[in-house]
Amino acid sequence: MLFMEESRRNPTGNPETGRAEIRGRKMKSKGNLVMKYASGGVGKQLIAKTWKGRPYVASYPYYPDDRKFSEKQLDHQMRFRRATSYAKGTIDQGLVPEAYERIADRKRLTVYNVAIKDFFHPPDIFSIDMQEYTGKAGEEIVVEALDDVEVTSVHVKLRREGEVIEEGEAIQDKYNAAAWRYTTQKENGIEGTVVEAYAEDLPGNVTKGEVEL
């Protein structure tokens, strides 16, 4: 039995981005009410940031006029623009998931930061448990899937010789959030069957896992 996993991020990958030349020193803030809510840049001279829940001010990054970006860096820039669009859209439309708010409070981050991070991290499928499946209808296939924030759905599909035998949505276990249970609908011969599972998270990242019998 062979288990494979692949991710389709929204978009995919995590290439190197290169680093900007920073001129100047960081300034820390202790109990400053102004810094508590600060973010962004000031006149391209200073920029307010947060590191491990603590705000600080740094010099604005300097880039040479003739700087050239690699294809990986350009791809990352495009994906980051999409990530910021997702985060801003979620906040502006008042659609912030409770999971983002909980994580932001616990880790002393902004909801915006949590949404950005979630965009770049697709779910993981750890296993597709076939122990209770013998090819009969009404049997369970259990998919173990986790995400850094939340898995929103798991879709299961059974194929044989390239043709779809059946498919449907798995139901999250009431007592184990990582377990998603799919109940088979049709009689099916086990030999040659491929079971595919697709786990999706809040930003729409999808990870595929499969087991070949």
Secondary structure, 3 states (H helix, E strand, C coil): CEEEEEEECCCCCCCCCCCCECCCCCEECCCCHHHHCCCEEECCCEEEEEECCEEEEEECCECCCCCCCCHHHHHHHHHHHHHHHHHHHHHHCCCCCHHHHHHHHHHCCCHHHHHHHHHCCCCEEEEEECCCCCCCCCCEEEEEEECCCCEEEEEEEEEECCEEEEEEECEECCCCCCEEEEECCCCCCCCCEEEEEEEEECCCCEEEEEEEC
